[in-house]
Structures are given as structure tokens and as C-alpha cells.
Amino acid sequence: MHIYFSGIGGAGIGPLAQVASQAGYTVSGSDKQDSSYIDYLKKHGISNIHIGQSEEAIAKVHDESPIDWFVYTSALTLENPNPPELIFCQNEAIKVSKRDELLNQILDDKKLKLVAIAGTHGKTTTTAMVTYLFKKLGLPISYLLPAKTSFADMGEFDDKSEYFIYEADEFDRNFLAFSPSLSLISGVSWDHHEIFTSREDYQEAFKEFLSQSDKSYIWQEDAEYLDLDLQSDSGLNVLSSNDPHVEKIELKGLYNRLDAWLAITSVHNLTEEPLESLRQTMNRFPGLSRRMEMIAPSLYSDYAHTPEKIRGAMSVAKEMAIEQNQKLVVVYEPLTNRRQHYIIDEYKDCFKDADKLYWIPSYLAREDKSQRIIPPSELLDHLDDPSIAQAMERDNDLKHVIEQHLSDGDMVVCMAGGGGGSLDDWLRQEFA
């Protein structure tokens, strides 16, 4: 079967393409822009990738090898209600779907049990941690991992595995397409406001996801936030963030330790490996790309772009800065202007541990054109202490500012959630 992936450079689609390729399917695809993920996929055997999403390009691929299934990212129709690739496939009677239908097909065909990690924040790190533990235990495992690591590919299919580990994203309600054998909830707070028009809508989606899971683990705070009926759901397991085991984990940052305990508890449940053995293994977790990833000495990139993610990144950064006796400098690029209209009043104390904050314009993607672009100068006014912050552009002036802080011995953490052309991309071009 020939599967064509539109948006193949995305963190959700790219790993699935890799899994499909390893599972024996013919894989090709496209993306609107080149990126490090595209390079990664090409190095891992998926070479038939076209930059630019035109009818002519997909028609040429179809002529050379007929496409059986067109899988597309949710962003495709949000950015263009009439995408030429999708229209071509519909006209050619090619099967079309989003990623969930294909993944469910693979799960059914290969008789795999789904371990799904969901949540507003922490789900990528937790997914990586669960995968890491399976790898270190030497157990066969299949997975999708939407971030690069030193210990695993972005996606892997192993025909000897019993479980498939998956980051079940709530965006476009993707996670509601699955019925996991085990689900983990890493943290919940209202997000993706263009999909979930109210906080209650968002909460109901997570409750529905949990109801579709045979067994699940969730933090006490999130169970209360979702107003779960703990008595009626025998498969629901509630964890305490005050569990003394959490502080025994030797990873930097409270949020990392919480994600680690969630991963340890779930893998213990699946494998019966002793908790203490898993904790010792987790203490050696090497991290993953764009989660306090060092780009150059004392210069780090992190994916934080919501108040909860920012607080998590700051908890790690502050512990590192104290240990290294450095001042903590943050450069922040918000992800989407649309999101800022909803979270502008939630920043408050997010950056309170920073000695200096540079706030640059939002990374724009899938925007509501009716919404005013909120400038950095206005956003930083919503901090409890705006005196630590300065509005800047992503340009040579910012580069020189970062260079000066590094020269002074400071620790610089750049937070950005965008993809190609984001602050993260810029950092790698200018400093890597």
C-alpha cells in the first residue's frame, strides 16, 4: 500500500510516516516548508518528500506509483479550506483521512495494545520517558515520539512488541479516536481555544477520553479539575504530586520529576519491574530535543509556550542556574497570536525567577485574521513584574544581546513552540 503524508515534516505526522515505512508500507509525502524533521526523515529512508503542497507535485507522485491512502495533518484544512492535494485525492477517489484512522488500522492489523499519553503539558516528555524505560529494559516496543532523542528514533515499529506508545494530542480532538489499553494524563488546563470554545468543552473531551480507556493514571489535581467520579471508575488510578517518591527522582525540575513518576508508575504496571529499579533507570534519562536542549554552552532551547509549560521550563532552568551560579536570562517567543488573546492574563508570575526577560513577537500559525496582533510590549505589561522584561525583535540586535549575556557568564533559555522559521530554528542557525 502506498501512503502519502501531507505535512510529513510535522511532529505528529512525521513519526507516523516512519512507523508506516517500517511496517512495510510505501511512504511518500510533502510539507509546505523544509525543516530539520524533513532532513531527519530523509536520513531514515523516506526520500520521496516534496517541499510545496501543489496538485502538480502529488499528481506526479501518483503517476509514478499510485497512491492508495492520503493522510493529512489537521493544520492543512485550517490553513486552507480547499487544499489542492486533498482536492486532487478526492477527485482521484483516493482514500483520505487524518492520522488517527491510519494508526488505528496499524494497531488492529498488528494486534497492538495502545498506551496513550495525553495532557495539555508534559505529554511529549512523558511519552519519551515511557519509551526510554522500555528501551532500557530491553523490551520490544513500538511507538511514535514527536521529538528527537539520543536513545530512540522518532517512530519505530517492532513486530515483536505487545504495546504501542503514543502521544495522544487533544488538538482537533485527535485523542478521541482511540480506545487505549492504558492512558496517562500528564496535566490538564484549557488550551486549543479554536477547537474547544469553552473550558467546559475542553474538560468534557478529556473525560470522554478517559471513559474510552481500559485503565488510566491521573494526578489528583487534574482529577479534581475534571470533576471525575472516582468511585464509579474502577480503572482510574489517582496519583498524588506530594508522593515522597517524586522527590527521590534525581532529574532537574519538579515538573520533570512528576512526569518521571507518572512514567515509572505506568511501566511498573505494564511490566512488573520494581519501582526502585525503574527510578534508578529514570535518573539517567538524557532528555529530548527542545526540552532544555543545549544549543551552545549556556544557551538552551525549550518548547514552552503556555503558562504551565513555561512554569515547568522555569523550574528546570532555575535549578540549573542555581547549581551553576549563573544569572537566568529568558527569551520568549509566544506560539500563535490567537492563543495570546486567551492566556494574556495568565502570564503573571510565569517568569518570576528570571533575572531578565526578552519578549519577541508571536510565531504566527493558523491565525484568526479577525483578531488584532498583540505586540510584545502589551503582553509583557501583564506580568506581575514587567520591569524585568524588554520587548525586542528577532534580529541582529537580539543576537548581540544573547552573545553579551553568554559572554558575561549568564545562562540563556529561549522558549518557543513554533516549527520552521521559529526562534528555535533561528538559534540553531546563529549559534549551533
Beta strands, then each sheet from edge to edge (+ up, - down):
strand 1: 2-6
strand 2: 26-31
strand 3: 49-51
strand 4: 69-72
strand 5: 95-97
strand 6: 113-118
strand 7: 142-144
strand 8: 155-156
strand 9: 163-167
strand 10: 182-185
strand 11: 215-219
strand 12: 236-239
strand 13: 293-296
strand 14: 299-302
strand 15: 328-333
strand 16: 356-359
strand 17: 389-391
strand 18: 411-416
sheet 1: 3+ 2+ 1+ 4+ 5+
sheet 2: 8+ 7- 9- 6- 10- 11- 12-
sheet 3: 13+ 14- 18- 15- 16- 17-
end
